[in-house]
Amino acid sequence: MTDDGRLTAAEAAVLAYEGRTWSGPGAKERAIREGLGMTPVRYYQLLNALMDDPRALEHAPGTVNRLRRIRAAQRARR
């Protein structure tokens, strides 16, 4: 989080990547490493934290709500 309560550039970039579609297996992970300079593990850790962050919901409501629905469906199947 920045001092003014907005998403950091890295947080906003993670949400933007998650909103994209990817061409095939491995393309997203390769783009995460090359474009964001982080490991896929770190990317998904940050993404999971953002799913519960009200700033992320305000920034990308469609993406965050889609991810929350997917998470809820996965939990319901357990």
Secondary structure, DSSP 8 states (H G I E B T S, - for coil): --TTS---HHHHHHHHHHTS--SSTTHHHHHIIIII-S-HHHHHHHHHHHTT-HHHHHH-HHHHHHHHHHHHHHHHH-
